[in-house]
């Protein structure tokens, strides 16, 4: 409960955080809030997991066998579910931390080298649990973060690598197979406040983007350190002896937002990012090749999301990046079409019983199912209506 | 990048089209409505362009995304179909057989989903059905798998090394302290800082014009022509769309000028089309010296003689001493030359080839005083040259034309040419009859343009008018006044505007020969070194003729000129020294020499009848005057633009608080010294006098000032009793002020070890020490190593506040003989009632306490 409160705090409104005027000729296209209803969803299920707020829900988008599986995290529990064809949800596994203090904020699917499905979850304690959900055992416990973990993301091409962001202002790259902390992204030019979100670049395996409460978004490169990544797979010694490296300088830093940035995702070479300013921005980072750290950002599209100014509300996309869904603090879900320009709102999902904050949504790989994790401990399943 | 490029590229494409449609409108004076309509249409066009570019980029990205997602999908599939024994694939199995749950959920779900489908259509459906449907939420009844407790890490174990986490005394660390480095290309000292509160460049950046803004300015002015109403409207529009303008009245003016200037820059860019030669170098050289010295003035502490001193802070007032030291003259060997280009060698070598006439000899030999002869010499030579080498003069025509035309410009504007004292000039121009007609035309054009531009620059450049009129009145050439001031203004405005993009003077002169573009024309005039109007023209003629180094680059850039002036101040009329020390790599000795003779000529003209025999002092004064004026302007600029960011807040705050404290209490013995800026001997209004301090060597006033501390006349190491005025006034002897005590002949020790061996200076007054019963120094935050010296009621040292170079410092002096390795103690002088127990004297009697209170230590006292 205490933590729930924490997650509601807002960035202090300040004069200088008012949206700055956009320079001439750099206007971005703003989506309209009238739904096109190109696609519609219907509520098919609702599960009360408990009374504990749910912070995270994620579909498996790594392994085609488990495309129907999703995992939720909240409190000290991690639950695995299976979405059935007929709209039902079946529970697969359930894990609880013995420490009641633990409150998981984030969860992500990963994969062992043998292909067995992993789930990595982290929370207020800063400890990342890697569960082998195939064998129902704890595979590794990753200790290293000094404060709560805000997000965990898995590498698309090497699903043994996960990135975790933390309140301790650092981003860490882990190898979940061996339990090694490979790189730490923090320091001189790193984030200056909680790092909230991170995302691997979809095709450049060395890059990722991170954002945080210092209002900046940073793009980092692991290229020079990739040997350490390779080394982490073959490391036989104690993980704590691994020569973990500090990366202190990102290749790009920008502040397209003027407030906490709590979610960002790559969209091709563009970046979708959300701040607590009731909108998601699609922008292009324009890096200058020879001078790392510099560059400009060009905001192209704006997706307004009403009533969405709490921090720690995260959006999700389907695997082919056609749609984006995000909940808001009134319990509504906005589904945007990512392929259209200017942005088109597909639909707004609302229900009279859905009143509390939806912290995160999960879209299935094909975009036909949306799972919403609400703060009142319920999981909502919405399915696309096939016409 | 792409976004920036796209609007402009499309703009150029549509340029001719637009132009033809509005060509009629160009003739009329554009009404404001019309202007705004044009601007609006341009704006719409920009927006549309932007929209198209966004769409294009999104589409490109979409293709990109499709490829990526397909490949990830494929990899997911591969992972799914991995080579895997069925037995180990437990999660799949679990997926398949979680039937009990599934069916149970399903039964209630089947009709529920039907209900819900209706809810989706209208969100306000009756809640009763809903409750019925959702009142049976699926309960999970799985036995959870326990994860054993793991201890969390303490935050300090993952401490991230950051600058701000460092704990180090500020004195010793460079963190938080600005690092100042010298920027080679920009030619100035810059601050390299990693402090987080840096909003430095914001203003500069905002003022810069973005490409779309450029586009609008260019298109509107192309269509409607340049007029006030258009400018006003543009300023309006841009200020509306860019948020940076705060101050309406003045800023409006500024934007207008900016727009105009920007338009000119744009036009010039078009014309010049990137001559693309060493930009960095020229940008440095085209700065005038005040610009180049601006950062120096801001960052260099004139009292501590270091950059970024921590005691006095940055951006102190610039105070220049009223009396300048006499130019330094090195022991000169008459025959010693400074190099291959030394004027002495060149003069000798020139004498033979340049037909050894008598005039020539007199002209060259009379480098010191004979200015008239020089001009005559140049005139004659010129004549000779035009006669004997017609082909060469034609080839040098290119370079000659702008100058000569300009000189005639001056002549034209004269109401009475006979009055012009430089008769040789008239002669020279008269002789060149063949070219005159042509030149006349050019001159006319120039004059027309100068007049036109004069009007414009009047508002923006009041400074230059001031200097112009001043120099003109100096010259006492009433008839020439108009011409000089206008051309000077021209130079000023031209150089200030063109400083951004400057091309080589050769280019300019070529342009001006063509004479088709007003901007390049003005540019050519601007790049000429004729800071003093048409009177100098003659010298150019002379210079043209001169063989040797002059031929390729005869223009003196403003920086070079001001460096030359400084050189004259420092070295006198010694071209070898000036060239070697100040203009190294820029000008050869020979060039400097020629320039010097030219400026001497000028000085003689300026001086009129009162020709100063040595010539240099005249020049000095003249240079000084203009110098001061420019200084004032640069101060102004700094106050507006830069000072804010250069302020070192905590430091200067402390400084001011000390000062305030000292002024509050008039009877303070320690008063903060602030140099005064008096130009003559200090009178009643001298700030030092008002503040109750002596004038120091840092003050502007001359040495004869009555308020100055005179120093002592003591013999060496005799300054240890009240007989020494320095000692009596609690001042450290200053070799600049005192006569003898510091100057030690022979042994070269300069007295420091013997006299001050027992004296450690505690900088910045940070000791916990009650000095003079007024201040308490606290070494909690700062201090040097002596802050670790302990208190003792029977100390072997005493502390004394002395004035060292205008600042109060605490000196620790030996009270008795101290052997090496002995611990130093001094009396902290605690107040008797507040002293901690350990600080009390062992026999804490009343009489001893009294002794403590009385300032036995702080007051001057004989050293044991």
Interface residues (C-beta under 8 A of the other chain):
Chain A: X20 X21 X23 X24 X25 X26 X27 X28 X29 X40 X41 X42 X43 X44 X45 X46 X47 X48 X49 X61 X62 X63 X64 X65 X66 X67 X68 X69 X77 X79 X82 X84 X86 X87 X88 X89 X90 X91 X92 X93 X94 X95 X96 X97 X98 X99 X111 X115 X116 X117 X125 X126 X127 X129 X131 X133 X134 X135 X136 X138 X141 X143 X144 X145 X146 X147 X156 X157 X159 X168 X169 X170 X184 X186 X187 X188 X190 X192 X202 X203 X246 X267 X268 X269 X270 X284 X286 X298 X300 X301 X319 X320 X321 X339 X341 X349 X350 X351 X352 X353 X365 X378 X385
Chain B: X1 X3 X7 X43 X46 X47 X49 X50 X51 X54 X55 X57 X58 X59 X61 X62 X64 X65 X66 X68 X69 X70 X71 X72 X73 X75 X76 X77 X79 X80 X81 X82 X84 X88 X89 X90 X91 X92 X94 X95 X98 X99 X101 X102 X105 X106 X109 X110 X112 X113 X116 X117 X119 X120 X123 X124 X125 X127 X130 X134 X137 X138 X139 X140 X142 X143 X144 X145 X146 X147 X148 X149 X150 X152 X153 X154 X155 X156 X157 X158 X159 X160 X161 X162 X163 X194 X196 X210 X211 X212 X213 X215 X216 X238 X241 X242 X243
